[in-house]
Amino acid sequence: MTTQPSPALIHLTLPDGSVREVPAGTTGEQLAASIGAGLAKAAVAMKVNGQQRDLYLPLSHGDAVSILTAKDAEGLDILRHTLTAQVLALAVKELYPAAKLAIGPTIEHGFYYDVDLPHAITPDDLPAIENRMREILKRENSVTREMHSRADAISLFEKRGETYKAELIRGAAEDDTTEAGKISLYRQGSGEDAFIDLCRGPHVPHFSKLTLAFILTRVSGAYWRGDSKNQMLTRIYGLAFATDKELKAHLSMLEEAEKRDHRKLGRELDLFHIQEEAVGQVFWHDKGWRIYRNLENYIRRQLVKHGYIEVKTPILVDRVLWEKSGHWEKFHENMFISESEEKHLAIKPMNCPCHVQIFNVGLKSYRDLPLRMAEFGACHRNEPSGALHGLMRVRGFVQDDAHIFCTEDQITSETIAFCDLLKEVYRDLGFTEIRVKFSDRPEKRAGTDATWDKSEGALKAAVEAAGLEYSLNPGEGAFYGPKLEFVLRDAIGRDWQCGTLQVDFVLPERLDANYIGEDGAKHRPVMLHRAILGSFERFIGILIEQYAGKFPLWLAPVHAVICSITNEFDSYANEVATALRAAGLQTETDLRSEKINYKVREHSLQKVPFILAVGGRDAEARTVAIRRLGSDKQEVLGLSEAVQIMALEARAPA
């Protein structure tokens, strides 16, 4: 029997499961103070029954409460949001009174604010804005929330000339409002001069809590609401961290990332280029295409070893199939559409419906399952031009895609086998830190809740059986099923989401896939969608930055360059090159009439793993002088021994 508190007291549940009895009307601030002075000082907001709330709000009997600080990801995000929405925005308005504010969200590691300014600003203007922000923080203003009717809120912003805020309120759905249709605003100060911004909150109650280390980093253009038909706004970006040490570490990482930028290295190493005549698509040069083929051949060997068949499906497919699969409804805005003989055709954005067509040819038995069907599938998606970014986001790409058709009883064993394969591939490619996210049902989805209950339960059981820890990523599943997302950490600490595994009961139903079970009746297969690299283009971009262009020897586009010390020994240099090529090594010769030190330096900048110099003594003794990338030392070896050692080192993983 649960004991009820007296009318003057309420019970609150804390994150450790303990119950705390406090006076009715206790606020988040008061609760934090009752727990400890340190927590009261660090508190920025609270989470009540799973919802973020301002600290000043009173709590109710039975609430589950956690106090958020800068040590929590959500607390840090709230601090960043207050910094952009209340401090950066106010600084801009004070420096540029005619400015009109648009939106100011947080992003990973920081924030931005879109502003309509009377004149353009440049990076040279950022220090002045940043200094004004620091000055504003010293005022130690309070930030308070107000609730207005929709009409009053629109009127308030229109009187202030904040037309973008008024437009946002007019278009706000009920989900964007709070407390019975009221609009949430936050205020600093009082009277006509008060700074007021539209925001759902929460915010820190007082600037004394805004102790973030921050810096404004850059400016760019951004169309209002992302539509090129609308006004171009100025976007001001900033970074913010809980401590100065974390900010400096991130800035150092960004500096290193700039050196490793795959677009820069792609030009310098002559790997690829992208041009306006083929937006979002890659022109692979000889050396870049060698890397691509080395990677593709490696993945193909892994597929054969792990029991996959390889297929090839059409690029241009009738709209009818996309409608049956559900992709037309969910995805058609991202498809490239063509018309021919009164038919609507789409360039495929993914391979899965086509793989079901191959499965459906002929009668399949339970003895044929699991059927692991792989394709290096060429896909195209109509990504916005502003979102394109080198190899990392393109319109035309190739997936290392596969679909496993299996029974429900085989989901766990196939998931374990896939996870083992994925870890092996990542290890061979130099990635040892892997995190797993479990993404469950999105708001817009196909299939019944019962189907989703079954698919989510099956995937959770499978990933747990595989022995992998995972974090929840709510609402980010595919429209047809839940998925695992595999996130790699690179050499400078950045995370990249690459591999995926999805459990799908929906597409086999929609596309009428069947197999004959042991009972002689028809059954639906389960479809596991899986990829390891994701897209070759993006993964090669990641590899370029992971290795700063110094690829593992088996992936390198050029293994060795043979440099003749003088042209007198060109014939021996060609002989050495022929021997290395016969052993499977990508080899070039440099027979130019340049000094050997010049040649070595130039090929070192091109990150060639082996530079071999040959002169008179080498030709006579049939030796080579080998210099490895990154070393000043030379090693003189007999030609046959050098070929054997280099070929062994350049051998790709089995």
Order of alpha helices (4+ residues) and beta strands (2+ residues): beta-beta-alpha-alpha-beta-beta-beta-alpha-alpha-beta-beta-beta-alpha-beta-alpha-alpha-beta-beta-beta-beta-alpha-alpha-beta-beta-alpha-beta-beta-alpha-alpha-beta-beta-alpha-beta-beta-alpha-beta-alpha-beta-beta-beta-alpha-beta-beta-beta-alpha-beta-alpha-beta-alpha-beta-alpha-beta-beta-alpha
